[in-house]
């Protein structure tokens, strides 16, 4: 199916799971792009709470996590007047189309998903069927909105390729129904590494809490983490990710936060101490206004914004779902 009318803003879809704190890598690598894209694209953003259920959760954990991540995204600058922002389970068409996508995705395709292999390998025992089939639901998330562009990291390329494959197969089997989305890696996304293990990406892992800067960390905690960041013993400030990963990571973070160039910034420092001090100061200047806005958002406000977003999302998704039902021959 063809995309939107030439000259209109491209439809973009992105989703985030309501699990764990938002760290610096999440913000610089992806969420900062969400905020900027809402100004020049037709952006649809979703808290994918149904995906969070693929791994066991305590009752209430997903609901609280959904409110928490929604508050943070609003504090980061998502404007519900400029984008569609909602919760996946509040738009029932996601689960409904997810089932249709399971009927056109093959067992072989799903079994080749590397994230399923990785997550199931780390499982302590129980592996849900949802963990195996959730790429079909992810495809539904995207296809419901006639999405043209999906801006995600390279680790999600395989899932977007599956979304394209099932859309093409559905169209071939039942007629022109879905827009075929494109995977696009955001150009401006910064690769932020762990402060204690700079050979690894910064993550939500509990294995390295001192290596991760969370957006809700207090200023003194940020100073402590940056001060203790791993560097090396030669004392030379130089941007060389292969030879000096720790120092290069600090320069990359400073460049990403201040819109600078890491190699040029390196020339401004002769010692690690001043570099770390400037990185900490830049990060504190980044998070303080976010934390101030966060404090002003109560649950009632967040719920109201999400309810409005669900109405707007349904207005887009329901006709696409109806189109898919009619195409595959269901009684409507």
N, C-alpha and C positions, 0 to 999 in steps of 0.2 A: 504494500500500500504506500502511496506517496506521502511525503511529509506535509507540513503546513504550507499555507500559501506563501509564495516567494515574497520577500520583503517584510514578513512578520518576524517577531522574535522567536528563536528556536525554543522548543519545549525541552526542558532539562529535568531529570529526576535523580534524586539522591536520597538514601535512607541511612539511618544510624540506629544501632541497637541500644536499648536503655540499660547498659551494663557497665559498671565501673565509673570511675572519675574521668573527666576530660583532661587530658594532659597536653603539654606544649606541642608534642608531635601531632596530635589530633588537630589542634587549632591551626598550626602553620602548614601542615600537610594537606588539610582538606577543608576544615570548617571556615577558615578565613575566606576560602574561595566561595563557599555557600553565600556568605554575606555579600561579596562583590558581584556574584552572578545574578543575584536577585534584581540588580539594577539594569541589566542589559539582556536578560533572557526571560522566558516564561517559565519560572522556576517552581517546581513541586518538590517539597521536602517532607519527609515522613519519618516518624519514630517507629521503627519496625518491631513492635512488641511481640508479635506472633513468632518472629524468628528467634526471639530470646527464649522461647519455650522449648526449643530443640534440645537444650540441656536442662537438667532438673533445677527447679527454682523453688524457694520457700514461698508459701502463700503470702501475697502482698508485696513480694520483692519486685516483681516486674512493674506493678502499678506505681510504687514509689520511685523506682528507677526512671519510669516514663516521665513523671512530673519533674524529677530532678534534671534530666537531660533537656526537657523542654524549657525549663527556667534558664538553664545555662545558654541554650541556643538563642533565646530571646535576649538575654543579657549580652551576648556576643554581637547582636545587631540584626538578627533576623526580624524583618518587618512584615507582619501578616497582611499589611496592605499592599506589599510589593511581591509577595510570594504566597503560595498555598502551603500551609504548614499544619500538619495534623498527625493523628495516631493511626497506625495501620488497622488495628482491630475496630476502630470506629467507622470504618468504611467496609461493609461486609463483602463488597465485590472483590476485595483482595483474596479472601479465602475461597470464594466461589470460582474465580478465574484460575486460582492456584490449582484447583482440582482439574479443570479442563487442560491446564498445561501438563499435569501429570499424565494425562491420557495421550499426549502427543510427544512427550519426552520418553526416550527409551531407557531401559534398565542399564544398558551398556554406557550410555552417555552419563547417567547419574553416578555410576560406579567409577567413572574415570575422574570425578571431581577431586582434585588434590586436597581441598580443604576438608572434605569428608574423611579422606584417608588420614589426614593429620589429626583431626579432632577425635575421630574414633580410636586412633592409636593411643591417644592420651587419656581415654576414658578409663575409669576405674572398674567398669563392668557393664552397666546398662547403656546401650546405644539405641536411641529412639529411631523409629522409622522416619520421623520428621527431620532428623539430622541428615538422613539420606536423600529425602525428597525436597528439602527446602530450596534448592536452586530452581525448582519449578515454581514455587511461590515467589521467589525473587524475580523470575521472568514475568510473572503476572503483575507484580508491583510496577514493573517498568512499562509493560505493554498496555496497562489500563489507562494510561494518560497520553497515548499516542506520542510517546517520548521519542525524540530524535537524538538526543545526546545524553550519555550517562558518564559523568566525570568521576571516575574512581581510579584507585591505584592499580598498578600492573598485577597485583595479587588477585584482583577481581576480574581480570580479562577473561578467564575461562568461563566464569558465570555469565558474563555479558555475551560471549560467543554462544552459549547455550540458549540464552534468550533470543538471540537472532535466529538460531537454528530452529527452535520450536515455532517461532513466528512464521518463518518461511515455510515450514512443514504444514502448519495450520492453514496458511494462505493457499498452498498448493493443493491441499486436501479439500478445503471447504470454500475457497474463493477469497478474493482480496479483502482482508479483515483488519490486519494489524500493520502499523507503521514499523519498519525495521530499524531498531535503534543502533547507534554507533557508540563504541567505547572510546572515550577520550581521557588521556592522562592530563590532569591540569598542569599547565606549563609552570605556574607560579608556586606549585607545591614544594615546600622545603622538606628535605630529608633530615630529620632530627634524631640523633643517636643518644643512647643511654650515657649519662654523665659518668657512671662508674664502669661501664663496659662499652666503650665507644665503638666497638666492632659490631654491636647490636643496635637495632632500632629501638628508640624509646617506646615503651609499651606499658600496658596496665598491669603487667606481671608483678606479683607480690615478691618475686625473687630479687628485685633490685629497687626497693622503695626510695633509696637515697639517690638513685640514678634518674629518677623521673620527676619532672616539674609538673605538678598539677595546677590547673588554673585557679583552684581554690586554696592553694598553699598561702600561708601567712608570709609577709615580707621577710621576716627573720628566718623562716624555714627555707625560702628561696635563696637567701644569702648563704645560709649554711650549706645547702646542697651544691651551689655553684662553687663556693670556696673549696669544697672537698672534691670537686670534679677531677677525674684522672687526667693527667697531662703526660709528661715524660721528664727525663733527667737532664736533657741538654740545654734547657733554658732558652731556646730560640723560638721566637714567635713567627711561625711560618705556616702558610696554608698548603698542606700536603696530606690529603686524607689517607693515602696509602702508608706514608712513613710516620705521620704525626696525627693519628686519628683523634686523640683527645683534644689537642689544641685546635685542630681543624673544625671539630664539632662546635667548640665555643665560638670560633669565628663565624661559622655558618649560622649559628643561633643569633648572634649579634647582627649579622647582615640581614637575616630574615626579619628581625624585629624592627630594625632601623632603616630598612630598604637600602642597605649598602651592598658593597661587594667584599666578600671575605678576603680576597687577595689584597685588595687595597687597604682594608682595615688592618691586616697583619703588619703593614709598614708603619702603623702608628704606635706599635708597642715593642718594647725591648724586654719586658718581663711579663711573667704570667699573672702576677698579682693584680696589676692595673687592668689587665684584660678581664680577669674574673670579676673585678669590682664593677667594670662597665657593663658586663653581661648581666650581672645581678641587678644593677640599677635599671637597665633597659627592660628586664623582665618584670620588675616591680612596677615600673611605669605602665607596662602593658596590662597587668592583671588588676591593678587597683581600680580603674574605672569599670572594668567588667564586674568585679566584686561589689562595687557600689550599686550598679544597676541591678545586680542579682538580689541585693538586700531589699530593693524596692518592689520586687515581684512576689506577690503572695499566691497561694495555691488557687484561690478563686479567680484571680486575673489570668493565670496560666490556663486553667480549665476553660475559661470563657474564650480565650484565643484559639485553643485547640478545637472547641466545639464549632466555632466559626469556620476554621480550616476544614473540618470534616464535612461541613455543608458544601463548601466550595469544591472539595475533592470529589464528593459524591456527584455533584453536578457534571463533572467531567467523566468520572468512571462509569456511572450508570449507563449512559448511551453506548459506551464501548462494550460493556458487559452484555447489553441487549443485542448489539451487533454480533458478538461472538456466539451467543445462544442461537440466534436465528441462522447464522452461517452453518453451525454444526448440526442443525436440525432438531433442536429441543423445542418442545411445545411452549410457546410464549403467548 
